[in-house]
Amino acid sequence: MSEVNQTPETSAIHNKIDQLLTENRVVLFMKGSPQFPMCGFSARAVAILQELGTEFFAVDVIQDNSMREGIKVYGNWPTIPQLYLKKELVGGSDIMMEMFESGELKGMLA
């Protein structure tokens, strides 16, 4: 997590992200919800996790713009969705698909 130019707001959102990642083994920051994804990339990420039978906590970044911008800074990753496993950024939809196809993601999530 970058500490550069931390404002009270960015510090608060980073603390909230830390808490979510600490409380949940697998977290998907996405647009929409698993039931109603709001973009194709988020839909693909959810489909991959569901195909693998993975329980995950979803965070709808559309509902909270500070979360939407904060997670991009937190993980130094510019796009949504973002998958975290054990507090570590795995990647976005394309990386998830590559790891799913190779079998690597299944092993990580087991």
C-alpha positions as CSV (number, residue, x, y, z in Angstrom):
1,M,0.0,0.0,0.0
2,S,1.4,3.4,-1.0
3,E,1.6,6.0,1.7
4,V,2.3,8.8,-0.7
5,N,-0.1,11.7,-0.5
6,Q,-2.4,10.0,2.0
7,T,-5.4,12.2,3.0
8,P,-7.7,11.3,5.8
9,E,-10.2,10.0,3.2
10,T,-7.7,7.7,1.4
11,S,-6.3,6.6,4.7
12,A,-9.9,5.7,5.9
13,I,-10.7,3.7,2.7
14,H,-7.3,1.9,2.8
15,N,-8.1,0.9,6.4
16,K,-11.5,-0.3,5.3
17,I,-9.9,-2.3,2.5
18,D,-7.4,-3.8,4.9
19,Q,-10.3,-4.8,7.2
20,L,-12.2,-6.5,4.3
21,L,-9.1,-8.4,3.2
22,T,-8.3,-9.5,6.8
23,E,-11.8,-10.7,7.4
24,N,-12.3,-12.6,4.1
25,R,-9.9,-15.1,2.5
26,V,-11.1,-14.4,-1.1
27,V,-12.4,-10.9,-2.0
28,L,-13.5,-9.7,-5.4
29,F,-13.8,-6.0,-6.0
30,M,-16.2,-5.7,-8.9
31,K,-18.8,-3.6,-10.7
32,G,-22.2,-4.8,-9.5
33,S,-22.9,-7.9,-7.5
34,P,-22.3,-11.6,-8.2
35,Q,-26.1,-11.9,-9.0
36,F,-26.1,-8.8,-11.2
37,P,-22.6,-8.0,-12.5
38,M,-22.5,-4.5,-14.2
39,C,-19.7,-5.3,-16.7
40,G,-18.5,-8.2,-18.8
41,F,-15.2,-8.4,-17.0
42,S,-16.9,-8.6,-13.6
43,A,-19.3,-11.2,-14.9
44,R,-16.4,-13.3,-16.2
45,A,-14.5,-13.0,-12.8
46,V,-17.7,-14.2,-10.9
47,A,-18.2,-17.1,-13.4
48,I,-14.7,-18.3,-12.9
49,L,-15.0,-18.2,-9.1
50,Q,-18.3,-19.9,-9.2
51,E,-17.0,-22.6,-11.7
52,L,-14.3,-23.4,-9.2
53,G,-16.8,-23.5,-6.3
54,T,-15.0,-20.8,-4.5
55,E,-16.7,-18.9,-1.7
56,F,-15.8,-15.2,-2.0
57,F,-16.8,-11.8,-0.6
58,A,-17.8,-9.4,-3.3
59,V,-17.4,-5.6,-3.0
60,D,-19.5,-3.5,-5.4
61,V,-17.3,-0.5,-6.2
62,I,-20.2,1.2,-8.1
63,Q,-21.9,1.8,-4.8
64,D,-18.9,3.6,-3.3
65,N,-16.7,5.8,-5.5
66,S,-14.1,6.2,-2.8
67,M,-13.8,2.4,-2.7
68,R,-13.7,2.3,-6.5
69,E,-10.8,4.8,-6.6
70,G,-9.2,3.5,-3.4
71,I,-8.8,-0.1,-4.5
72,K,-7.0,1.1,-7.6
73,V,-4.5,2.9,-5.5
74,Y,-4.3,0.2,-2.8
75,G,-3.2,-2.6,-5.2
76,N,-1.6,-0.3,-7.8
77,W,-3.9,-1.9,-10.3
78,P,-5.9,0.5,-12.6
79,T,-8.9,-1.7,-13.5
80,I,-11.8,-3.4,-11.9
81,P,-12.4,-6.3,-11.2
82,Q,-9.6,-7.1,-8.8
83,L,-9.3,-10.5,-7.1
84,Y,-7.5,-10.8,-3.7
85,L,-6.5,-14.0,-2.1
86,K,-5.2,-14.0,1.5
87,K,-4.7,-10.2,1.3
88,E,-2.6,-10.5,-1.9
89,L,-3.7,-9.1,-5.3
90,V,-4.1,-12.0,-7.8
91,G,-5.1,-9.7,-10.7
92,G,-8.0,-8.8,-12.9
93,S,-10.3,-10.7,-15.2
94,D,-7.7,-11.5,-17.9
95,I,-5.2,-12.8,-15.4
96,M,-7.9,-14.8,-13.7
97,M,-8.9,-16.4,-17.0
98,E,-5.3,-17.3,-17.9
99,M,-4.8,-18.8,-14.4
100,F,-8.1,-20.6,-14.6
101,E,-7.3,-22.1,-18.0
102,S,-3.8,-23.3,-16.8
103,G,-5.3,-24.7,-13.6
104,E,-3.1,-22.4,-11.5
105,L,-6.1,-20.5,-10.0
106,K,-7.8,-23.8,-8.9
107,G,-4.7,-24.7,-7.0
108,M,-4.3,-21.4,-5.4
109,L,-7.9,-21.3,-4.2
110,A,-8.0,-24.9,-3.0
